[in-house]
Amino acid sequence: MSSHRRNRRGIIFILSAPSGAGKTTISRRALQANLGLTASVSLTTRSPRDGECNGVDYTFVSDDEFRRRLAAGELAESASVFDASYGTPREPLDHAVATGSDILLDIDIQGARQIRRSYPSDAVAIFVLPPTFAQLEGRLRGRGTEDEPAIQRRLKRAAEEALAYADYDYLIINADVAESLVGLEAVVKAERLRVARLGQEFTPWNK
């Protein structure tokens, strides 16, 4: 780790989007790329989907365990979405900020608002939208994992959530995942160069 990295606070990058916009794909690609980001693994009470791994995609817990961690103050944010609870552990975020590391959160709009309130100087919020609502609908239907009533609920919620983009720092229109990843990388690089993130001990010549 360079001395310049040690001399700045870590950054909490938040990626949010309506369901079907492609943020999870972008998030996974960003973590695979050489961007210097680590993943924040959320808790959830929902059941794993096909291909999801416990401790990698999510930490899957019971309702009782989720409530215990929430009551103990272990979660930086929590939200209920479609009959399941989600939450972000606080300790990895505090550690990242304190050590000058950068962490990526793939969380919903409710959670993003809570994180930004808790870490107003350290969080950078990025919103993802597909080019059109029709494309979002196509992606949701293409999953083949939900019945029509569930799809309609997600579409209604997506139309409402899309308006939240104005509350975010950056907007990525996800027409192509590779292009979206380039946009995300530009945000990451720019935010790392902000003078406001430098520690008080920083000196230009590292003397």
Backbone as CSV, one residue per row, in Angstrom:
resi,resn,N_x,N_y,N_z,CA_x,CA_y,CA_z,C_x,C_y,C_z
1,MET,0.850,-1.195,0.000,0.000,0.000,0.000,0.883,1.242,0.000
2,SER,0.600,2.194,-0.862,1.413,3.395,-0.953,1.150,4.305,0.238
3,SER,2.126,5.215,0.511,1.939,6.159,1.612,0.797,7.097,1.324
4,HIS,0.554,7.401,0.013,-0.557,8.285,-0.330,-1.881,7.639,0.053
5,ARG,-1.998,6.327,-0.152,-3.233,5.651,0.214,-3.422,5.643,1.715
6,ARG,-2.341,5.442,2.461,-2.456,5.440,3.918,-2.860,6.812,4.442
7,ASN,-2.530,7.858,3.680,-2.793,9.213,4.138,-4.181,9.725,3.768
8,ARG,-5.031,8.873,3.276,-6.408,9.299,3.022,-7.380,8.313,3.659
9,ARG,-8.598,8.788,3.870,-9.639,7.928,4.401,-10.146,7.011,3.290
10,GLY,-10.621,5.845,3.685,-11.214,4.942,2.715,-12.559,5.469,2.239
11,ILE,-13.007,4.951,1.096,-14.248,5.419,0.481,-15.258,4.280,0.442
12,ILE,-16.492,4.593,0.783,-17.608,3.651,0.679,-18.355,3.972,-0.612
13,PHE,-18.167,3.147,-1.621,-18.871,3.339,-2.891,-20.190,2.559,-2.846
14,ILE,-21.290,3.279,-3.059,-22.624,2.686,-3.008,-23.169,2.571,-4.431
15,LEU,-23.626,1.391,-4.782,-24.256,1.172,-6.081,-25.707,0.773,-5.837
16,SER,-26.640,1.579,-6.361,-28.065,1.308,-6.187,-28.769,1.381,-7.530
17,ALA,-29.927,0.731,-7.618,-30.691,0.740,-8.861,-32.043,0.077,-8.636
18,PRO,-33.007,0.353,-9.490,-34.235,-0.441,-9.457,-33.918,-1.876,-9.847
19,SER,-34.720,-2.798,-9.379,-34.529,-4.204,-9.720,-34.559,-4.387,-11.241
20,GLY,-33.546,-5.068,-11.763,-33.486,-5.322,-13.198,-32.622,-4.361,-13.978
21,ALA,-32.009,-3.382,-13.294,-31.183,-2.395,-13.996,-29.789,-2.915,-14.298
22,GLY,-29.370,-3.966,-13.617,-28.071,-4.558,-13.895,-26.973,-4.186,-12.921
23,LYS,-27.322,-3.631,-11.762,-26.275,-3.180,-10.833,-25.468,-4.338,-10.264
24,THR,-26.093,-5.486,-10.042,-25.355,-6.613,-9.481,-24.312,-7.124,-10.461
25,THR,-24.646,-7.128,-11.739,-23.672,-7.528,-12.760,-22.507,-6.551,-12.792
26,ILE,-22.806,-5.258,-12.738,-21.751,-4.241,-12.730,-20.890,-4.399,-11.487
27,SER,-21.519,-4.618,-10.347,-20.792,-4.770,-9.096,-19.840,-5.958,-9.158
28,ARG,-20.316,-7.081,-9.651,-19.459,-8.269,-9.733,-18.288,-8.043,-10.677
29,ARG,-18.554,-7.393,-11.803,-17.479,-7.113,-12.766,-16.459,-6.144,-12.169
30,ALA,-16.934,-5.178,-11.396,-16.036,-4.207,-10.776,-15.118,-4.877,-9.771
31,LEU,-15.640,-5.843,-9.033,-14.830,-6.552,-8.046,-13.824,-7.480,-8.704
32,GLN,-14.152,-7.963,-9.903,-13.239,-8.828,-10.644,-12.143,-8.015,-11.339
33,ALA,-12.456,-6.767,-11.668,-11.486,-5.902,-12.332,-10.468,-5.396,-11.322
34,ASN,-9.405,-4.797,-11.838,-8.318,-4.335,-10.966,-8.581,-2.889,-10.530
35,LEU,-9.662,-2.700,-9.757,-10.034,-1.358,-9.309,-9.679,-1.105,-7.843
36,GLY,-9.171,-2.109,-7.163,-8.817,-1.931,-5.760,-10.002,-1.825,-4.841
37,LEU,-11.098,-2.478,-5.188,-12.308,-2.450,-4.368,-12.514,-3.800,-3.699
38,THR,-12.987,-3.764,-2.457,-13.398,-4.982,-1.778,-14.919,-4.983,-1.652
39,ALA,-15.472,-6.152,-1.482,-16.928,-6.292,-1.424,-17.434,-6.198,0.005
40,SER,-18.551,-5.530,0.160,-19.296,-5.584,1.407,-20.384,-6.637,1.225
41,VAL,-20.367,-7.665,2.042,-21.330,-8.756,1.915,-22.511,-8.488,2.839
42,SER,-23.676,-8.293,2.253,-24.876,-7.973,3.031,-25.475,-9.214,3.677
43,LEU,-26.219,-8.977,4.752,-27.034,-10.027,5.354,-28.401,-10.023,4.691
44,THR,-29.016,-11.191,4.604,-30.399,-11.246,4.149,-31.098,-12.443,4.771
45,THR,-32.409,-12.283,4.946,-33.212,-13.383,5.480,-33.884,-14.186,4.372
46,ARG,-33.712,-13.758,3.111,-34.326,-14.522,2.033,-33.515,-15.777,1.739
47,SER,-34.113,-16.696,0.996,-33.429,-17.933,0.633,-32.456,-17.685,-0.516
48,PRO,-31.380,-18.446,-0.583,-30.432,-18.282,-1.696,-31.087,-18.622,-3.035
49,ARG,-30.734,-17.864,-4.066,-31.151,-18.182,-5.424,-30.124,-19.127,-6.042
50,ASP,-30.487,-19.721,-7.162,-29.578,-20.644,-7.831,-28.254,-19.957,-8.140
51,GLY,-27.165,-20.595,-7.738,-25.843,-20.071,-8.026,-25.284,-19.147,-6.969
52,GLU,-26.087,-18.731,-5.996,-25.604,-17.839,-4.941,-24.880,-18.638,-3.856
53,CYS,-23.791,-18.046,-3.366,-22.982,-18.708,-2.331,-23.047,-17.920,-1.030
54,ASN,-23.258,-18.617,0.068,-23.289,-17.970,1.371,-21.918,-17.392,1.698
55,GLY,-21.909,-16.133,2.149,-20.664,-15.466,2.474,-19.991,-14.801,1.296
56,VAL,-20.507,-15.025,0.103,-19.954,-14.407,-1.099,-20.965,-13.430,-1.693
57,ASP,-22.125,-13.949,-2.072,-23.180,-13.090,-2.604,-23.917,-12.386,-1.461
58,TYR,-24.296,-13.148,-0.468,-24.924,-12.652,0.753,-24.512,-13.567,1.899
59,THR,-24.717,-13.081,3.122,-24.694,-13.949,4.283,-26.145,-14.222,4.633
60,PHE,-26.570,-15.464,4.487,-27.970,-15.822,4.682,-28.189,-16.191,6.152
61,VAL,-29.116,-15.480,6.779,-29.367,-15.668,8.210,-30.857,-15.823,8.459
62,SER,-31.188,-16.314,9.641,-32.584,-16.441,10.040,-33.134,-15.082,10.456
63,ASP,-34.451,-15.006,10.560,-35.077,-13.767,11.033,-34.589,-13.415,12.441
64,ASP,-34.467,-14.420,13.302,-34.026,-14.172,14.680,-32.597,-13.634,14.714
65,GLU,-31.707,-14.211,13.911,-30.318,-13.759,13.889,-30.226,-12.342,13.333
66,PHE,-31.027,-12.038,12.336,-31.029,-10.679,11.775,-31.467,-9.677,12.828
67,ARG,-32.537,-9.999,13.542,-33.032,-9.090,14.587,-32.001,-8.922,15.698
68,ARG,-31.295,-9.996,16.041,-30.270,-9.908,17.091,-29.158,-8.943,16.680
69,ARG,-28.684,-9.071,15.456,-27.596,-8.204,14.992,-28.067,-6.748,14.877
70,LEU,-29.301,-6.568,14.459,-29.837,-5.216,14.353,-29.933,-4.577,15.732
71,ALA,-30.451,-5.319,16.711,-30.596,-4.794,18.068,-29.243,-4.501,18.718
72,ALA,-28.214,-5.257,18.331,-26.875,-5.080,18.907,-26.118,-3.925,18.256
73,GLY,-26.737,-3.275,17.261,-26.081,-2.162,16.595,-24.996,-2.576,15.624
74,GLU,-25.032,-3.834,15.166,-23.995,-4.350,14.277,-24.225,-3.988,12.813
75,LEU,-25.387,-3.428,12.491,-25.706,-3.129,11.097,-25.666,-1.625,10.844
76,ALA,-24.999,-1.238,9.777,-24.931,0.181,9.405,-26.213,0.638,8.728
77,GLU,-26.937,-0.300,8.139,-28.230,0.006,7.518,-29.022,-1.280,7.432
78,SER,-30.334,-1.134,7.351,-31.205,-2.292,7.166,-32.461,-1.849,6.440
79,ALA,-33.072,-2.801,5.732,-34.280,-2.486,4.980,-35.067,-3.766,4.759
80,SER,-36.359,-3.598,4.566,-37.235,-4.717,4.213,-37.677,-4.542,2.771
81,VAL,-37.443,-5.562,1.964,-37.762,-5.507,0.542,-38.415,-6.818,0.138
82,PHE,-39.660,-6.736,-0.333,-40.370,-7.924,-0.806,-40.321,-9.064,0.204
83,ASP,-40.748,-8.769,1.424,-40.919,-9.772,2.474,-39.601,-10.375,2.975
84,ALA,-38.492,-9.738,2.715,-37.204,-10.191,3.244,-36.470,-8.997,3.833
85,SER,-35.571,-9.264,4.770,-34.785,-8.208,5.394,-33.350,-8.252,4.867
86,TYR,-32.775,-7.065,4.719,-31.396,-6.938,4.245,-30.661,-5.975,5.169
87,GLY,-29.360,-6.175,5.316,-28.586,-5.272,6.158,-27.109,-5.320,5.812
88,THR,-26.397,-4.234,6.130,-24.964,-4.133,5.873,-24.209,-4.124,7.195
89,PRO,-23.304,-5.071,7.416,-22.499,-5.061,8.650,-21.692,-3.773,8.771
90,ARG,-21.629,-3.238,9.975,-20.951,-1.964,10.202,-19.426,-2.097,10.262
91,GLU,-18.926,-3.159,10.850,-17.481,-3.279,11.110,-16.627,-3.176,9.844
92,PRO,-16.968,-3.857,8.735,-16.132,-3.729,7.534,-16.084,-2.310,6.984
93,LEU,-17.166,-1.564,7.123,-17.186,-0.179,6.641,-16.258,0.690,7.489
94,ASP,-16.358,0.560,8.810,-15.499,1.347,9.705,-14.029,1.019,9.462
95,HIS,-13.740,-0.251,9.252,-12.354,-0.665,9.021,-11.830,-0.090,7.707
96,ALA,-12.636,-0.141,6.657,-12.213,0.374,5.354,-11.903,1.863,5.428
97,VAL,-12.787,2.623,6.047,-12.584,4.072,6.162,-11.321,4.374,6.963
98,ALA,-11.115,3.660,8.057,-9.987,3.932,8.942,-8.645,3.561,8.323
99,THR,-8.631,2.564,7.443,-7.365,2.067,6.888,-7.088,2.572,5.479
100,GLY,-7.947,3.429,4.950,-7.727,3.946,3.608,-8.051,2.959,2.516
101,SER,-8.882,1.966,2.813,-9.308,0.990,1.816,-10.650,1.434,1.226
102,ASP,-10.980,0.909,0.059,-12.226,1.281,-0.595,-13.125,0.062,-0.715
103,ILE,-14.389,0.236,-0.384,-15.328,-0.870,-0.310,-16.539,-0.562,-1.178
104,LEU,-17.099,-1.585,-1.790,-18.231,-1.427,-2.702,-19.473,-2.081,-2.119
105,LEU,-20.551,-1.303,-2.025,-21.830,-1.804,-1.523,-22.840,-1.866,-2.653
106,ASP,-23.475,-3.008,-2.789,-24.567,-3.202,-3.748,-25.844,-3.263,-2.911
107,ILE,-26.481,-2.098,-2.701,-27.620,-2.031,-1.785,-28.760,-1.219,-2.385
108,ASP,-29.934,-1.359,-1.789,-31.106,-0.670,-2.327,-31.145,0.790,-1.862
109,ILE,-32.151,1.497,-2.314,-32.250,2.943,-2.071,-32.431,3.255,-0.592
110,GLN,-33.256,2.465,0.104,-33.441,2.689,1.537,-32.115,2.595,2.280
111,GLY,-31.361,1.537,1.979,-30.087,1.340,2.649,-29.079,2.424,2.310
112,ALA,-29.081,2.849,1.045,-28.148,3.894,0.619,-28.369,5.182,1.407
113,ARG,-29.615,5.526,1.646,-29.905,6.746,2.408,-29.351,6.654,3.820
114,GLN,-29.489,5.488,4.428,-28.984,5.310,5.797,-27.463,5.376,5.841
115,ILE,-26.803,4.748,4.862,-25.342,4.782,4.823,-24.849,6.209,4.645
116,ARG,-25.486,6.973,3.803,-25.049,8.354,3.552,-25.247,9.227,4.781
117,ARG,-26.276,8.931,5.571,-26.449,9.674,6.823,-25.378,9.308,7.840
118,SER,-24.997,8.032,7.874,-24.013,7.568,8.858,-22.587,7.921,8.464
119,TYR,-22.323,7.999,7.163,-20.965,8.276,6.657,-21.020,9.415,5.636
120,PRO,-21.423,10.601,6.057,-21.659,11.695,5.097,-20.425,12.133,4.321
121,SER,-19.240,11.997,4.906,-18.020,12.440,4.228,-17.310,11.316,3.487
122,ASP,-17.719,10.090,3.732,-16.965,8.944,3.210,-17.733,8.115,2.177
123,ALA,-19.015,8.396,1.981,-19.818,7.612,1.047,-20.001,8.340,-0.276
124,VAL,-19.902,7.592,-1.367,-20.136,8.101,-2.714,-21.232,7.237,-3.330
125,ALA,-22.340,7.864,-3.711,-23.508,7.115,-4.166,-23.653,7.180,-5.680
126,ILE,-23.804,6.015,-6.302,-23.907,5.892,-7.755,-25.207,5.162,-8.084
127,PHE,-25.999,5.750,-8.964,-27.287,5.162,-9.335,-27.176,4.577,-10.734
128,VAL,-27.830,3.434,-10.947,-27.798,2.745,-12.240,-29.215,2.637,-12.795
129,LEU,-29.373,3.013,-14.056,-30.649,2.867,-14.755,-30.415,2.221,-16.111
130,PRO,-31.365,1.421,-16.586,-31.282,0.947,-17.965,-31.679,2.085,-18.911
131,PRO,-31.385,1.981,-20.204,-31.739,3.062,-21.131,-33.246,3.332,-21.207
132,THR,-34.062,2.279,-21.074,-35.510,2.444,-21.154,-36.193,1.543,-20.128
133,PHE,-37.428,1.905,-19.803,-38.216,1.079,-18.894,-38.518,-0.271,-19.535
134,ALA,-38.702,-0.292,-20.849,-38.989,-1.541,-21.560,-37.829,-2.528,-21.410
135,GLN,-36.600,-2.026,-21.432,-35.452,-2.910,-21.257,-35.404,-3.468,-19.842
136,LEU,-35.750,-2.645,-18.870,-35.805,-3.135,-17.493,-36.840,-4.256,-17.373
137,GLU,-38.006,-4.050,-17.968,-39.042,-5.083,-17.918,-38.551,-6.367,-18.573
138,GLY,-37.864,-6.217,-19.702,-37.353,-7.391,-20.387,-36.352,-8.162,-19.544
139,ARG,-35.508,-7.432,-18.817,-34.531,-8.100,-17.960,-35.211,-8.841,-16.817
140,LEU,-36.228,-8.222,-16.226,-36.945,-8.880,-15.131,-37.640,-10.151,-15.621
141,ARG,-38.278,-10.070,-16.761,-38.971,-11.243,-17.289,-37.974,-12.316,-17.733
142,GLY,-36.825,-11.877,-18.184,-35.821,-12.822,-18.654,-35.223,-13.683,-17.560
143,ARG,-35.342,-13.243,-16.323,-34.831,-14.048,-15.215,-35.570,-15.374,-15.088
144,GLY,-36.883,-15.326,-15.345,-37.694,-16.525,-15.264,-37.825,-17.093,-13.868
145,THR,-37.683,-16.241,-12.863,-37.711,-16.727,-11.479,-38.972,-16.344,-10.719
146,GLU,-39.848,-15.511,-11.318,-41.014,-15.015,-10.581,-42.262,-15.093,-11.437
147,ASP,-43.404,-15.171,-10.753,-44.664,-15.208,-11.481,-45.082,-13.788,-11.868
148,GLU,-46.176,-13.683,-12.603,-46.593,-12.389,-13.137,-46.935,-11.368,-12.049
149,PRO,-47.662,-11.744,-10.981,-47.927,-10.756,-9.929,-46.638,-10.199,-9.310
150,ALA,-45.653,-11.064,-9.112,-44.387,-10.603,-8.535,-43.675,-9.661,-9.495
151,ILE,-43.710,-9.966,-10.767,-43.086,-9.091,-11.768,-43.761,-7.733,-11.779
152,GLN,-45.080,-7.729,-11.710,-45.814,-6.460,-11.717,-45.477,-5.623,-10.487
153,ARG,-45.291,-6.262,-9.338,-44.893,-5.530,-8.132,-43.511,-4.910,-8.317
154,ARG,-42.606,-5.667,-8.906,-41.260,-5.144,-9.128,-41.266,-3.997,-10.138
155,LEU,-42.086,-4.108,-11.164,-42.159,-3.041,-12.162,-42.714,-1.756,-11.554
156,LYS,-43.744,-1.887,-10.725,-44.316,-0.714,-10.067,-43.284,-0.065,-9.151
157,ARG,-42.581,-0.896,-8.393,-41.564,-0.362,-7.484,-40.419,0.281,-8.266
158,ALA,-40.029,-0.336,-9.379,-38.933,0.196,-10.185,-39.258,1.576,-10.733
159,ALA,-40.503,1.754,-11.172,-40.915,3.051,-11.708,-40.831,4.136,-10.635
160,GLU,-41.157,3.770,-9.406,-41.071,4.723,-8.298,-39.616,4.983,-7.916
161,GLU,-38.815,3.927,-7.851,-37.433,4.060,-7.413,-36.569,4.821,-8.407
162,ALA,-36.918,4.759,-9.674,-36.122,5.444,-10.700,-36.009,6.937,-10.415
163,LEU,-36.986,7.506,-9.750,-36.980,8.939,-9.451,-35.922,9.310,-8.416
164,ALA,-35.369,8.314,-7.734,-34.379,8.585,-6.686,-33.015,8.970,-7.254
165,TYR,-32.830,8.857,-8.564,-31.512,9.134,-9.152,-31.016,10.532,-8.787
166,ALA,-31.953,11.486,-8.626,-31.567,12.876,-8.356,-30.891,13.043,-6.997
167,ASP,-31.056,12.069,-6.110,-30.455,12.154,-4.779,-29.028,11.609,-4.747
168,TYR,-28.556,11.071,-5.865,-27.256,10.410,-5.909,-26.181,11.345,-6.469
169,ASP,-24.925,10.944,-6.278,-23.806,11.750,-6.758,-23.534,11.534,-8.241
170,TYR,-23.759,10.305,-8.705,-23.464,9.954,-10.096,-24.580,9.076,-10.653
171,LEU,-24.743,9.136,-11.986,-25.731,8.304,-12.667,-25.050,7.563,-13.815
172,ILE,-25.241,6.242,-13.859,-24.751,5.418,-14.957,-25.949,4.842,-15.703
173,ILE,-26.026,5.111,-16.998,-27.058,4.500,-17.844,-26.468,3.208,-18.396
174,ASN,-27.012,2.105,-17.955,-26.416,0.799,-18.237,-26.952,0.203,-19.539
175,ALA,-26.450,0.734,-20.663,-26.791,0.156,-21.963,-25.863,-0.998,-22.293
176,ASP,-24.624,-0.912,-21.805,-23.613,-1.927,-22.056,-22.771,-2.069,-20.789
177,VAL,-22.618,-3.299,-20.293,-21.935,-3.505,-19.018,-20.489,-3.025,-19.083
178,ALA,-19.804,-3.279,-20.191,-18.406,-2.862,-20.307,-18.281,-1.341,-20.232
179,GLU,-19.179,-0.631,-20.911,-19.156,0.835,-20.860,-19.515,1.338,-19.462
180,SER,-20.459,0.673,-18.824,-20.843,1.061,-17.465,-19.674,0.883,-16.501
181,LEU,-18.901,-0.174,-16.712,-17.744,-0.425,-15.861,-16.685,0.664,-16.052
182,VAL,-16.532,1.134,-17.286,-15.606,2.246,-17.552,-16.059,3.499,-16.795
183,GLY,-17.376,3.746,-16.804,-17.903,4.892,-16.066,-17.679,4.773,-14.579
184,LEU,-17.895,3.587,-14.041,-17.681,3.367,-12.612,-16.204,3.553,-12.261
185,GLU,-15.318,3.060,-13.099,-13.881,3.209,-12.849,-13.487,4.689,-12.836
186,ALA,-14.095,5.484,-13.712,-13.797,6.920,-13.742,-14.213,7.590,-12.437
187,VAL,-15.367,7.192,-11.906,-15.836,7.742,-10.631,-14.873,7.366,-9.510
188,VAL,-14.477,6.101,-9.467,-13.569,5.629,-8.420,-12.251,6.403,-8.451
189,LYS,-11.679,6.550,-9.632,-10.394,7.251,-9.747,-10.527,8.718,-9.343
190,ALA,-11.603,9.369,-9.771,-11.787,10.783,-9.441,-11.968,10.989,-7.949
191,GLU,-12.758,10.139,-7.312,-13.014,10.295,-5.882,-11.757,10.068,-5.047
192,ARG,-10.872,9.197,-5.525,-9.627,8.957,-4.794,-8.696,10.167,-4.828
193,LEU,-8.894,11.053,-5.780,-8.023,12.218,-5.927,-8.540,13.454,-5.195
194,ARG,-9.686,13.340,-4.542,-10.255,14.501,-3.864,-9.371,14.930,-2.692
195,VAL,-9.035,16.196,-2.653,-8.188,16.742,-1.588,-8.848,16.556,-0.219
196,ALA,-10.171,16.626,-0.181,-10.886,16.511,1.095,-10.672,15.161,1.767
197,ARG,-10.209,14.149,1.024,-10.011,12.827,1.613,-8.610,12.642,2.204
198,LEU,-7.734,13.596,2.004,-6.377,13.461,2.521,-6.356,13.589,4.041
199,GLY,-5.514,12.803,4.684,-5.382,12.895,6.127,-4.609,14.139,6.532
200,GLN,-4.762,14.527,7.778,-4.084,15.735,8.264,-2.563,15.577,8.228
201,GLU,-2.079,14.336,8.261,-0.643,14.114,8.268,-0.029,14.133,6.876
202,PHE,-0.866,14.293,5.842,-0.355,14.273,4.466,0.574,15.468,4.193
203,THR,1.678,15.180,3.498,2.560,16.238,2.988,2.856,15.931,1.524
204,PRO,2.890,16.932,0.662,3.066,16.681,-0.774,4.330,15.913,-1.113
205,TRP,5.393,16.100,-0.308,6.681,15.486,-0.655,6.956,14.229,0.179
206,ASN,5.962,13.833,1.009,6.103,12.620,1.817,7.350,12.639,2.701
207,LYS,7.664,13.814,3.254,8.826,13.931,4.130,8.421,13.612,5.577
